[in-house]
Amino acid sequence: MEVPGCTHLQLRANGVALHLAVMGEGPLVVLCHGFPGLWYSWRHQLPALAQAGYRAVALDMRGYGRSSRPAHSDAYAVDQLSADVLAVLAHFGADRAVLVGHDFGANLAWHMALYHAPRLRGVVALCVPYDMPLAGGSDVPPSQLYADIARQHFFHMHYYQAEGVAEQSTLGREREFLAKLFWALSADGDLLDWTAYPTQGTAYIDVLADPPAAPPWPWLDARDFDYYVREYLAAGPELAFAGGINGYRAMDRNWRLSRARAHAAVEIPALFVGGQEDPVVKLGSAAQFEHMRERVRDLRGMDLIPGAGHFVQQEQPAAVNARLLDFLASLD
């Protein structure tokens, strides 16, 4: 799928090839997706940023799309992902950039705000609040939290820790899995009650409701969805979800890498945007959001968008673009 005016390039850095989609000229804005995502998850933001006078660069993060898909989970830890972002800055000759991240990309944005602050003009995190315990902001290894939950019922973050299990569960069912995942986490979707499912013998695909119909949906048309399926399968079914699976398996390594600045204050300008109907946002308590307000010292917005679930930048692009452009203008 093409976004008119967008160019594509392959950047080789840190032992991997990174696919970049580039649009516009001006101050650099780097867009990092999560799971399930691609560079294409930013199709609505690329033109808006370019028109506003920015150079927007959306990555296929390592493990996704047309970028390399390393086999070992250590390759997906935040030190490696940070190096990828810094390689993008170097490629475009930028001393600093604004980093926008969604889901796993939001985790990366918060990490880089602490460890690479001089290289960032600001960060925007979509859907994952700062220092969220399940995303690594706990005082025990995340896998321990996941195992504690899994003693009661199925929990997908625990499920992904076992080597080979998740990979086998979606073989031949990649299209079904993506459709279920996109639907269940969207504003109109239905994430089933996980407490009804035992930890043993349950796959993530089992606890995702069937969509009432295949795309087109209001925010994802049939061609968009077909593109996602093709790009995930481009490296073969065995590696279709390598990025997402290894992103979960790298959580303990990320925790260890981040302990030196656990719960530290974020000093650079930041914006948080989530969907009001996002299950991830709903996992965050009022105390979690108050903690973010306290620890992110220059938080210029903490907005929940009505009518949006987890894929907020795709489900409500106009609202997200407006907040993003306002934030960027405040930096200028």
C-alpha positions in Angstrom: 0.0 0.0 0.0 1.3 3.4 -0.9 0.8 6.7 0.9 1.0 9.3 -1.8 4.2 11.4 -1.5 5.9 8.8 0.8 9.3 7.4 -0.2 10.8 4.2 1.1 14.4 3.2 2.0 16.4 0.5 3.7 18.8 1.6 6.3 21.4 -0.9 7.5 22.6 -0.4 11.1 23.3 -2.4 14.2 23.4 -5.6 12.3 19.9 -5.3 10.9 18.1 -3.8 7.9 15.4 -1.3 8.8 12.6 -0.3 6.4 11.7 3.4 6.7 8.8 5.3 5.2 9.7 9.0 4.8 7.6 12.0 4.0 8.2 15.8 4.2 11.1 18.1 5.0 11.9 19.9 8.2 12.5 18.9 11.9 12.6 15.2 12.3 9.7 13.2 13.8 10.3 9.5 14.2 7.3 7.2 14.5 7.6 3.8 16.2 4.7 1.3 16.2 3.9 -1.5 18.5 2.2 -4.9 18.2 0.4 -5.5 15.9 1.7 -2.7 13.8 3.8 -1.6 10.8 5.1 1.6 9.4 1.6 1.7 7.8 0.0 2.2 11.2 1.1 5.8 10.8 -0.5 6.3 7.3 -2.7 9.1 8.7 0.0 10.9 10.5 2.7 10.9 7.8 0.8 13.3 5.5 -0.3 15.6 8.3 3.2 15.9 9.7 4.7 16.5 6.2 2.1 19.2 5.4 2.8 20.9 8.7 6.5 21.2 7.9 8.1 18.2 9.5 10.1 15.3 8.1 8.2 12.2 9.3 9.9 8.9 9.4 7.9 5.7 10.2 9.8 2.5 10.8 9.0 -1.0 10.3 10.5 -1.9 13.7 12.9 -4.8 13.8 10.9 -8.0 13.7 8.2 -6.5 11.5 7.3 -6.0 7.8 10.3 -5.3 5.6 12.8 -4.9 8.4 15.1 -7.8 9.6 13.6 -10.3 12.0 16.3 -11.5 14.4 15.6 -14.8 16.1 16.7 -14.1 19.7 14.7 -12.0 22.1 17.7 -10.1 23.3 17.8 -8.4 19.9 14.4 -6.7 20.7 15.4 -5.1 24.0 15.3 -1.4 24.5 19.1 -0.9 24.1 18.9 -2.4 20.6 15.7 -0.5 19.7 17.2 2.8 20.9 20.2 2.2 18.7 17.9 1.8 15.8 16.3 5.1 16.5 19.6 6.8 16.9 20.7 5.3 13.6 17.7 7.0 12.0 18.8 10.3 13.4 22.3 9.8 12.2 21.1 8.9 8.7 19.2 12.2 8.4 21.9 14.2 10.0 19.6 15.2 12.9 21.1 16.1 16.3 17.7 15.7 17.9 14.2 14.5 17.0 10.7 14.1 18.4 9.9 10.4 19.1 6.3 9.2 18.8 5.6 5.7 20.0 2.6 3.4 20.2 2.3 0.3 22.4 5.8 -1.2 22.5 6.9 2.0 20.7 5.6 4.0 23.7 7.7 1.9 26.1 10.7 2.7 23.9 9.8 6.4 23.9 9.7 6.6 27.7 13.0 4.7 27.9 14.7 7.0 25.5 13.3 10.0 27.3 15.4 8.9 30.3 18.5 7.4 28.7 18.8 9.6 25.5 17.2 12.8 26.5 19.8 15.1 24.9 18.9 13.5 21.5 15.1 14.2 21.9 13.2 17.4 21.6 10.2 15.6 23.1 8.3 12.4 23.3 4.7 11.3 22.5 3.5 8.1 24.0 0.3 6.5 22.7 -1.7 4.1 25.0 1.0 3.1 27.5 1.5 5.5 30.5 4.9 6.2 31.9 6.3 3.7 34.4 3.3 1.3 34.1 4.1 -1.8 36.2 3.1 -4.4 33.6 5.2 -2.6 31.0 8.4 -2.8 33.2 7.8 -0.1 35.8 7.7 -2.6 38.7 10.2 -3.3 41.4 10.3 -7.0 40.5 11.0 -8.6 37.1 7.9 -8.3 34.9 7.8 -12.1 34.3 7.2 -12.5 38.0 4.1 -10.2 37.8 2.9 -12.1 34.8 3.3 -15.5 36.5 1.4 -14.2 39.6 -1.5 -13.3 37.4 -1.3 -16.5 35.4 -1.7 -18.5 38.6 -5.3 -17.3 38.6 -6.2 -17.3 34.9 -4.8 -16.9 31.4 -2.7 -13.8 30.8 -1.2 -13.1 27.4 2.0 -11.5 28.7 2.8 -14.7 30.6 1.7 -16.9 27.7 4.3 -15.3 25.4 7.2 -16.2 27.7 7.4 -19.9 26.7 9.5 -20.5 23.7 7.7 -21.9 20.6 4.2 -22.1 22.1 2.9 -18.8 20.6 4.6 -19.4 17.3 2.8 -22.7 16.8 -0.6 -21.4 17.8 -1.0 -19.1 14.8 0.5 -21.2 12.1 -2.0 -21.3 9.3 -4.2 -18.9 11.2 -2.3 -15.7 10.8 -5.1 -13.8 9.1 -7.6 -15.0 11.7 -5.3 -13.9 14.6 -4.7 -10.4 13.2 -8.4 -9.9 12.5 -9.3 -11.0 16.1 -6.5 -8.9 17.6 -7.4 -5.8 15.7 -11.1 -6.2 16.5 -10.8 -7.1 20.2 -8.6 -4.2 21.1 -10.5 -1.6 19.0 -13.2 0.7 20.5 -16.0 -1.5 19.1 -14.4 -4.8 19.9 -14.9 -7.4 22.6 -11.9 -8.7 24.6 -13.3 -11.8 26.2 -13.2 -12.3 30.0 -9.8 -13.9 30.6 -10.7 -15.1 34.0 -12.8 -17.8 32.3 -9.7 -19.3 30.7 -7.1 -21.5 32.4 -3.5 -20.7 32.0 -2.6 -24.2 30.8 -3.9 -25.2 27.3 -5.1 -21.8 26.3 -3.7 -19.8 23.4 -4.1 -16.1 23.0 -6.1 -16.6 19.8 -8.6 -18.5 21.9 -9.5 -15.6 24.2 -10.0 -13.1 21.3 -13.6 -12.8 20.1 -14.5 -13.4 16.5 -15.2 -10.1 14.7 -18.9 -9.8 13.6 -17.6 -9.4 10.0 -14.3 -9.2 8.2 -13.0 -5.8 7.3 -13.9 -3.2 6.0 -14.5 -1.6 9.4 -14.8 2.1 9.8 -11.1 2.5 10.6 -9.6 -0.4 8.7 -10.7 -1.2 5.2 -10.2 -4.5 3.4 -7.2 -3.3 1.5 -5.5 -2.0 4.7 -6.1 -5.3 6.4 -4.8 -7.4 3.4 -1.7 -5.3 3.5 -1.1 -6.0 7.1 -1.5 -9.8 6.5 0.9 -9.7 3.5 3.6 -7.8 5.3 3.4 -10.0 8.4 3.8 -13.1 6.3 6.5 -11.6 4.1 9.2 -13.5 6.0 7.2 -16.7 6.2 4.7 -18.0 8.7 7.3 -19.1 11.3 8.5 -15.5 11.7 5.2 -13.7 11.1 4.9 -12.4 14.6 8.6 -12.5 15.6 8.6 -8.8 16.6 5.6 -9.0 18.9 6.5 -12.3 20.5 10.1 -11.3 21.2 8.9 -7.9 22.4 7.1 -9.7 25.3 10.1 -12.0 25.9 12.5 -9.0 26.2 10.5 -7.5 29.0 12.8 -8.9 31.8 15.9 -7.7 29.9 14.3 -4.3 29.5 13.6 -4.2 33.2 17.3 -5.0 34.0 18.5 -2.4 31.6 16.3 0.3 33.1 16.9 -0.4 36.8 19.5 2.4 37.1 16.8 5.0 36.6 13.8 3.2 37.9 10.9 5.6 38.5 13.1 8.5 37.5 11.5 11.8 36.5 11.1 12.5 32.8 12.4 16.0 32.2 11.9 16.6 28.5 8.5 17.7 27.1 6.0 14.9 26.7 2.5 14.1 25.6 0.3 11.1 26.4 -2.6 10.2 24.2 -4.8 7.1 24.6 -8.2 5.8 23.6 -11.0 5.9 26.1 -12.0 2.3 25.2 -8.5 0.9 25.1 -8.1 -2.2 27.3 -4.5 -1.2 28.0 -5.5 2.2 29.2 -8.2 0.7 31.3 -5.5 -1.4 33.0 -4.0 1.8 34.3 -5.6 2.9 37.6 -6.2 6.5 38.6 -3.1 6.3 40.7 -1.1 5.2 37.6 -2.1 8.3 35.7 -1.5 10.6 38.7 2.0 9.0 39.0 2.6 9.9 35.4 1.5 13.4 36.0 3.9 13.7 38.9 7.0 12.0 37.4 6.7 13.5 33.8 7.7 17.0 34.8 6.8 18.7 31.5 3.7 16.8 30.6 1.9 18.9 28.0 -1.2 16.8 27.7 -2.7 13.6 29.0 -5.7 13.0 26.7 -8.1 10.2 26.3 -9.8 10.2 22.9 -13.5 9.2 22.8 -14.4 6.5 20.3 -10.9 5.0 20.2 -9.5 1.8 21.4 -5.9 0.6 21.4 -5.3 1.7 17.8 -6.0 5.3 18.6 -4.0 6.9 15.8 -5.9 4.8 13.2 -9.3 4.8 14.8 -9.4 8.5 15.5 -6.6 10.0 13.3 -8.0 13.6 13.1 -8.1 13.9 16.9 -4.6 12.4 17.3 -3.1 14.5 14.6 -4.5 17.7 16.2 -3.0 16.9 19.5 0.3 15.8 18.0 0.6 19.0 15.9 -0.3 21.2 18.9 2.5 19.4 20.9 5.0 19.9 18.1 4.1 23.6 17.8 4.6 24.0 21.5 8.2 22.8 21.0 8.8 25.2 18.1 
